[in-house]
């Protein structure tokens, strides 16, 4: 971990605050000073990007708040009510889009450019959304695809075209206005459901944003320990259909799923304390990963390096996901001795680093290559929501830091050099989970 390392911390006690910490110096380089602490003290979810300087908060008061981490005085923008309020928050800061949900189960696509106005509200769930996975699309595939799961464990799959989100708010209202009191639903905004819905009691899902008709496009992990595969039928645009018999092996509910759509593997974690590596092309289990004594809480897989890291309350293990191994049962290749038990984790193999928050309040930073603890912040009262790891750059390349103090400048001027994805993007690198 060359160069500085910064951490965004949301602190609830002894007083509410947003803080940017220089991890190596164990010092706070920027702190919120808003007099209205009640506006953000209650953050149920946070997304952040150190290259765009943005922090997005989802508050318990059902608002979204956008902050500039260079000037933590007051929010840059506050949304209308009932746009936030749950733990479901994903953001694509460079594209100025976010996905949130409100307590009534409605999913919202929000514009982050200025006013935090809602570009589209997506009704479908009957209860609060507790989990979401989002693929924001690309220039070659201009569709936002998301999977959301509610408290009732009902999973919905959304496809929203970029072109429809580019309409001004007044045009969207006029589109939905008519003689009837009920707004019309755009056909591509109508969610796909599972053909037998609540029977599968879905806890987690993995969604393939590039799948074509009659290909496996999703997996769901259920409370009974089964992993189900799903396909899009070209004759039924309202449902996903079963892609075959379920993958059976876990003896308790599935808590994590990470899929390798290219090589056709999926890694599942369960409350039974094991992970299973499935070959869904051959429909069999390649390996049972044993070593945890408690429920698997978080799993991050790097399919290029064929490695994974998983956490339970009492242990952190690193695994080899190589498929050509004789023994079905596998042991971890490394164990990280995090002090005090793990409450939450951020990890990425591309940066060879991980950060953990313990139940004792400390934040530890680890080098995954050497399985070594590098830095720690002890007795910290806050919750870790984002970490940036980077390298030094030449002074001539620094920009946009003149308004901060010299200590903060030294920590922030290299931010664009290396920024992993943040806040729950298990498939692409970083993962955050609070238990």
C-alpha positions in Angstrom: 0.0 0.0 0.0 2.2 2.8 -1.3 1.1 6.4 -0.8 -1.6 7.6 1.6 -4.7 5.7 2.4 -8.0 7.5 3.2 -11.1 6.3 4.8 -14.6 7.8 4.9 -16.2 7.3 8.3 -19.7 8.1 9.4 -19.7 8.6 13.2 -22.8 8.5 15.3 -21.2 9.0 18.8 -20.2 10.9 20.8 -21.7 13.3 18.2 -22.8 12.7 14.6 -20.1 13.5 12.0 -18.7 12.8 8.6 -14.9 12.3 8.6 -12.1 11.8 6.2 -9.2 10.0 7.9 -5.6 9.7 6.8 -5.1 6.1 7.9 -1.3 6.1 8.1 -1.1 9.2 10.2 -4.2 8.2 12.2 -5.5 11.8 11.9 -8.7 13.3 10.6 -8.1 15.6 7.6 -11.6 16.8 7.0 -14.7 16.8 9.2 -18.3 17.9 8.8 -19.3 21.0 10.7 -23.0 21.3 9.9 -25.0 22.7 12.8 -28.0 20.6 11.8 -26.5 17.3 12.8 -29.9 15.6 12.8 -29.9 15.9 9.0 -27.4 13.2 8.5 -26.6 11.4 11.8 -28.9 8.6 11.0 -27.4 7.5 7.7 -28.8 4.1 6.9 -26.7 3.8 3.8 -23.7 5.6 2.2 -22.1 5.6 -1.2 -18.9 7.5 -2.0 -16.4 8.1 -4.8 -13.0 9.7 -4.1 -12.5 10.6 -7.8 -15.6 12.7 -8.0 -15.4 13.9 -4.4 -19.0 12.8 -3.8 -20.8 11.3 -0.8 -24.4 10.2 -1.0 -26.3 9.5 2.2 -29.6 7.8 2.6 -31.1 9.0 5.8 -33.6 7.6 8.3 -35.8 10.5 7.5 -36.3 9.2 4.0 -34.2 11.8 2.2 -31.0 11.5 0.1 -28.2 14.0 0.7 -25.3 14.7 -1.6 -22.1 16.0 0.0 -18.8 17.3 -1.3 -16.0 15.6 0.7 -13.7 18.6 0.1 -16.2 20.9 2.0 -18.0 19.0 4.7 -20.0 22.0 5.9 -23.5 21.4 4.5 -25.1 19.1 2.0 -24.8 20.2 -1.7 -28.3 18.9 -2.4 -31.2 17.3 -0.5 -33.8 15.2 -2.3 -37.6 15.3 -1.9 -39.0 13.2 0.9 -39.6 9.4 0.5 -36.7 8.9 -1.9 -34.5 7.2 0.7 -35.0 5.6 4.1 -33.7 2.1 3.6 -30.3 0.4 3.4 -30.6 0.0 -0.4 -28.3 2.6 -2.1 -26.1 2.2 -5.2 -24.5 5.0 -7.2 -22.7 5.5 -10.4 -21.0 8.9 -9.6 -19.3 9.5 -13.0 -22.6 9.0 -14.8 -24.5 11.0 -12.1 -27.0 8.3 -11.3 -28.1 6.5 -8.2 -30.6 3.8 -7.2 -32.4 4.0 -3.9 -35.6 2.8 -2.3 -38.2 4.1 0.1 -39.9 2.3 2.9 -43.0 1.6 0.8 -41.0 -0.7 -1.5 -40.7 1.7 -4.4 -37.3 1.8 -6.2 -36.0 5.2 -7.4 -33.5 6.1 -10.1 -32.1 9.5 -9.0 -30.1 12.2 -10.9 -27.0 13.2 -9.0 -26.1 16.2 -11.2 -27.7 18.9 -9.0 -31.1 18.7 -7.4 -31.3 15.0 -6.7 -34.6 14.8 -8.6 -36.1 11.4 -9.2 -35.7 10.4 -12.9 -38.0 7.4 -12.5 -39.9 5.6 -9.6 -40.3 1.9 -10.1 -43.2 0.4 -8.1 -43.3 -3.4 -7.7 -42.4 -4.5 -4.2 -45.0 -4.6 -1.5 -42.5 -4.1 1.3 -39.2 -2.4 2.1 -36.3 -3.3 -0.2 -33.3 -4.8 1.7 -30.9 -5.8 -1.1 -30.0 -4.6 -4.6 -27.4 -5.3 -7.3 -27.1 -2.9 -10.2 -25.3 -3.0 -13.6 -25.3 0.6 -14.9 -24.8 -0.4 -18.6 -22.2 0.8 -21.1 -22.1 2.7 -24.4 -22.7 -0.6 -26.2 -25.5 -1.7 -23.8 -27.4 1.4 -22.7 -29.6 -0.2 -20.2 -29.6 -0.2 -16.4 -30.2 -3.7 -15.1 -30.9 -4.3 -11.4 -32.1 -7.0 -9.1 -33.9 -6.0 -5.9 -35.1 -8.2 -2.9 -37.7 -7.1 -0.4 -38.3 -8.0 3.3 -40.8 -10.5 2.0 -37.9 -12.2 0.1 -39.5 -11.4 -3.3 -36.9 -10.7 -6.0 -37.6 -8.4 -9.0 -35.4 -7.8 -12.1 -35.4 -4.4 -13.8 -34.3 -3.2 -17.2 -34.4 0.6 -17.6 -33.2 2.2 -20.9 -30.9 5.2 -20.6 -32.8 7.0 -23.3 -36.0 7.1 -21.1 -34.0 8.5 -18.1 -32.7 11.4 -20.2 -36.2 12.9 -20.4 -36.6 16.1 -18.4 -38.8 15.6 -15.3 -41.7 17.6 -16.8 -41.7 15.4 -19.9 -41.8 12.3 -17.8 -44.8 13.6 -15.9 -46.6 14.5 -19.1 -45.8 11.0 -20.4 -47.5 9.5 -17.4 -50.4 12.0 -17.3 -53.7 11.0 -18.8 -57.4 10.8 -18.2 -57.0 8.1 -15.6 -55.6 8.8 -12.1 -53.2 5.9 -12.4 -49.9 6.5 -14.3 -49.0 4.2 -17.1 -46.0 1.9 -16.8 -43.4 1.9 -19.6 -43.1 -1.7 -20.8 -39.3 -1.8 -20.2 -39.8 -0.5 -16.6 -42.1 -3.4 -15.7 -40.1 -5.8 -13.6 -39.6 -9.4 -14.3 -40.6 -11.7 -11.5 -39.8 -15.3 -10.8 -42.4 -17.7 -12.1 -43.2 -19.1 -8.6 -42.3 -16.0 -6.6 -42.3 -16.4 -2.8 -41.8 -20.1 -2.9 -38.1 -19.6 -3.4 -37.7 -17.2 -0.4 -34.8 -15.4 -2.1 -32.1 -13.9 0.1 -29.5 -12.9 -2.5 -29.2 -12.8 -6.2 -26.7 -12.5 -9.1 -27.9 -10.9 -12.3 -26.2 -11.3 -15.7 -26.7 -7.9 -17.5 -25.6 -9.2 -20.9 -27.6 -12.5 -21.0 -29.6 -13.2 -24.1 -32.9 -15.1 -24.4 -32.8 -18.7 -23.3 -29.5 -18.2 -21.5 -29.0 -18.3 -17.7 -29.5 -14.7 -16.7 -29.7 -14.9 -12.9 -29.1 -17.0 -9.8 -31.0 -16.7 -6.5 -30.0 -18.1 -3.2 -32.9 -19.1 -1.0 -33.6 -19.6 2.7 -33.7 -23.4 2.3 -30.1 -23.4 1.1 -30.8 -24.0 -2.6 -29.3 -22.0 -5.5 -31.7 -21.6 -8.4 -30.9 -20.6 -11.9 -33.2 -18.5 -14.1 -33.5 -17.8 -17.9 -35.3 -15.1 -19.9 -37.9 -16.7 -22.2 -38.4 -14.9 -25.5 -42.1 -15.6 -25.3 -42.6 -14.3 -21.7 -41.3 -10.8 -20.9 -42.9 -10.7 -17.4 -41.1 -13.6 -15.8 -37.8 -15.4 -15.4 -38.2 -19.2 -15.9 -36.3 -21.9 -14.1 -33.1 -22.8 -15.9 -33.0 -26.4 -14.6 -33.0 -28.2 -11.3 -31.6 -26.3 -8.3 -28.0 -26.6 -7.0 -28.3 -28.6 -3.8 -25.7 -28.9 -1.1 -26.0 -26.2 1.5 -27.9 -27.1 4.7 -28.9 -23.6 5.7 -29.9 -20.3 4.0 -27.7 -18.8 1.3 -26.2 -15.5 2.3 -23.9 -14.6 -0.6 -23.6 -15.3 -4.4 -20.9 -14.2 -6.8 -21.1 -15.4 -10.4 -18.4 -15.8 -13.1 -20.7 -15.5 -16.2 -17.8 -16.0 -18.7 -16.5 -19.3 -17.4 -19.8 -20.3 -15.9 -19.1 -20.6 -12.2 -20.9 -19.4 -9.2 -19.7 -19.2 -5.6 -22.2 -19.4 -2.8 -21.9 -18.8 0.9 -24.3 -20.0 3.6 -25.2 -19.9 7.2 -24.0 -23.5 7.4 -20.4 -22.1 7.5 -19.3 -23.3 4.1 -18.9 -21.9 0.6 -19.5 -23.9 -2.5 -18.0 -23.5 -5.9 -20.5 -24.5 -8.6 -19.9 -25.3 -12.2 -23.3 -24.4 -13.6 -22.5 -25.5 -17.1 -22.0 -29.1 -15.8 -24.5 -28.6 -13.0 -22.2 -29.9 -10.3 -20.1 -28.7 -7.3 -16.4 -28.2 -7.9 -15.4 -27.6 -4.3 -16.7 -27.2 -0.8 -14.7 -24.5 1.1 -14.6 -25.3 4.8 -13.0 -23.4 7.7 -15.6 -21.0 9.1 -17.3 -21.9 12.3 -20.2 -19.5 11.8 -22.4 -18.1 9.1 -20.8 -16.6 6.0 -21.5 -12.9 5.9 -19.6 -11.5 3.0 -17.8 -13.0 0.0 -15.7 -11.2 -2.6 -14.3 -13.2 -5.6 -11.7 -12.2 -8.2 -12.3 -14.6 -11.1 -9.2 -13.4 -13.0 -6.9 -14.4 -10.1 -9.2 -17.2 -9.1 -9.2 -16.1 -5.4 -11.9 -15.2 -2.9 -12.1 -13.8 0.5 -15.0 -14.5 3.0 -15.9 -13.4 6.4 -17.9 -14.7 9.3 -18.3 -13.1 12.7 -15.2 -14.8 14.1 -12.9 -15.4 11.0 -11.6 -14.1 7.7 -10.3 -16.7 5.1 -8.7 -16.4 1.6 -9.5 -19.2 -0.8 -8.0 -20.7 -4.0 -10.8 -21.0 -6.6 -8.8 -23.0 -9.1 -11.0 -25.7 -10.5 -8.5 -28.5 -11.2 -8.2 -29.9 -7.7 -8.7 -33.5 -6.8 -10.2 -33.1 -3.4 -13.8 -31.8 -3.2 -13.2 -30.3 0.2 -10.8 -27.4 0.4 -9.2 -25.5 3.2 -8.3 -21.8 3.1 -4.9 -20.7 1.8 -4.7 -18.0 4.3 -6.4 -16.8 7.5 -6.4 -13.1 8.6 -6.5 -12.7 12.4 -8.6 -9.7 12.7 -8.8 -8.6 16.3 -12.2 -8.5 18.1 -14.3 -10.2 15.4 -15.4 -8.8 12.1 -18.4 -6.5 11.9 -17.9 -5.2 8.3 -15.5 -5.6 5.4 -14.2 -3.8 2.3 -11.9 -5.9 0.1 -10.4 -5.9 -3.4 -7.9 -8.2 -4.9 -7.0 -5.7 -7.7 -5.5 -3.4 -5.0 -4.4 -6.4 -3.0 -5.9 -4.8 0.1 -8.8 -5.2 2.6 -10.2 -3.2 5.5 -12.2 -4.5 8.4 -14.1 -3.0 11.3 -14.1 -5.1 14.4 -16.8 -5.4 17.1 -14.4 -3.5 19.4 -14.5 -0.4 17.2 -11.1 -0.7 15.6 -10.5 -0.4 11.8 -7.7 -2.7 10.4 -6.0 -2.5 7.0 -4.5 -5.7 5.5 -2.2 -6.5 2.7 -3.8 -9.5 1.0 -0.6 -10.6 -0.8 1.2 -11.2 2.4 -1.8 -11.7 4.7 -0.3 -9.0 7.0 -1.9 -6.2 9.0 -0.5 -2.9 7.9 -2.4 -0.1 9.8 -5.1 0.1 12.3 -7.3 2.8 13.9 -8.1 1.8 17.5 -11.2 2.5 19.4 -12.9 4.3 16.6 -16.6 5.0 17.2 -17.7 5.3 13.6 -18.8 3.1 10.8 -16.5 2.6 7.8 -18.2 3.2 4.5 -15.5 3.8 1.9 -11.8 3.4 1.6 -9.4 4.9 -1.1 -6.0 3.4 -1.6 -3.6 5.2 -4.0 -0.1 6.2 -4.9 1.8 9.4 -4.9 1.7 11.6 -8.0 3.8 14.5 -9.1 2.9 17.9 -7.6 2.2 19.3 -11.1 -0.6 16.8 -11.6 -2.6 17.8 -8.6 -5.9 19.6 -9.0 -8.9 20.9 -7.1 -7.3 20.8 -3.7 -6.5 24.4 -3.0 -9.4 25.0 -0.6 -8.3 22.3 1.9 -5.5 22.5 4.4 -2.0 21.3 3.6 -2.4 18.1 5.4 -5.5 17.2 3.6 -4.0 18.2 0.2 -1.2 15.8 0.7 -3.6 13.0 1.3 -6.1 13.9 -1.4 -4.1 15.1 -4.4 -3.4 11.6 -5.7 -7.0 10.3 -5.5 -7.5 9.7 -9.1 -4.7 7.3 -9.4 -6.4 4.2 -8.1 -10.1 4.0 -7.1 -11.8 0.6 -6.8 -15.6 0.4 -7.1 -17.4 1.0 -3.8 -20.4 0.1 -1.7 -21.5 -3.4 -2.5 -20.2 -4.1 -6.0 -19.1 -7.6 -5.2 -18.9 -8.6 -8.8 -16.4 -5.9 -9.8 -14.1 -5.6 -6.8 -15.0 -3.8 -3.6 -17.6 -5.1 -1.2 -19.0 -3.4 1.9 -21.2 -5.2 4.3 -22.4 -4.2 7.8 -23.6 -7.0 10.1 
